[in-house]
């Protein structure tokens, strides 16, 4: 089973940028970013499959960019124009056999998360 480790979280002011990374111990078929704000359900942010097909949730389109380096099994999330509502714990998720829609139940493997805090 792949092990996932996120990094790159932190605290920035609104309008700023952060780049999250997720190192996977093995190659995967599908990888995604989710986030969970305090008191809220975990929500999908962006997903990318091994062919590079990408999907974003509407609230981050035009601001966030998901990418991957297949050679190093690393997933990235470039986050620009950050807003206070982007504050959350961000999780990397992966699946070995399919790339479903951005619902947590579609992903078998999860990292521990990295905190992103945006101050206004």
N, C-alpha and C positions, 0 to 999 in steps of 0.2 A: 504494500500500500504506500502511496506517495506521502511523504511528509511535506507540509507546507509551512513556510515561515515568512511572515510579513515584516516589513521595515519601512521607515520613511515618514511615519506619522509625526505630528507635532502640533504646535500652536502658532497660528498666523493670524494676521488681521484680515478682515473682509477685503476682497479684491486681490489678495495674494495668491500664491501658488504653492503646491506641494507635489512631490512625486513619490508614490508608493511603489514598493517592490515586493514581489513574492517569489521566493526561491523554492522550487519543487525538487524533491530528491530524485524523481524519475520523470520521464516524459508522460504527458497526459493527453487525452483527446480534446478536452474542453476545460477552459479555465474562466473564472469569473470573479468579479468583485461584488461583495455585498456590504451593506452597512446597517448598523442598528443604533439608533439614538435612544437615550434613556427613556424607558417607558413605552417604547414603540416596538413594533414587530421588525424582524430583519427583512430588509428590502434589497432587491437586486439593483445593481448600479450599471454594470456592463459585463458582457460576455464575449469571448472569442474562441473559435474552434481551431483545430490544427490546420485548417485551410485558410485561416485568416478572416473568416466571416465574423462580423462584429454586430452587436446590437447594444443599444443604450436605453436606459430608462429615460423618459421624456425630460425629467427635471435636470438632467446633466448634459443633455445634447448641446453641442457647441462649446461646452466648457471643459469637459473631461475627455481624455483620449486613452483608450486601452490599447496595449501592444504587448508583444511577447518576443522573446529571444529563444528560438527553439534550440539553438546550440547549447545554451546554458540552462534551459528549462526555467526561465525567469519570466514572470508576468509583471507588467508595469501598469500604473494608472497615473497619468499626468493630469493634475487637477488645477485648472486656472479659474480666475474670476470667482474665487471661493466666497460663499455666503455663510451667514451664521447658521442657516438651516442645513448646511453640509456637516455640521458638527455631529460626530458619531464615532463608534468603533467600526473600523473597516476590516472586513474579513476577506481573505482569499479562499476560493473554493475550486474544486476540481472534480472531474469525473473521467473515467477511463473508457467508457463505451458509448456515450451519447452526449449531445449538446442540446439540452432542452431549453425551455423558456426560463426566465429569471425568477424561479421559485426555489427556495432552499431545498425542498424535497428532491429536486432534480440533481443534486450534487452530493456525492458520497464522502468527499474528503474536505477537511476544513483546517485552516490555520487558527492560531490563537487570537489574532486580531492586533491592530495597531490603532491607537487613538488619534483622531483628528479633531482639533478644537479651533473654531473660527471665532474671533472676537470682533464685535462691530464697533 
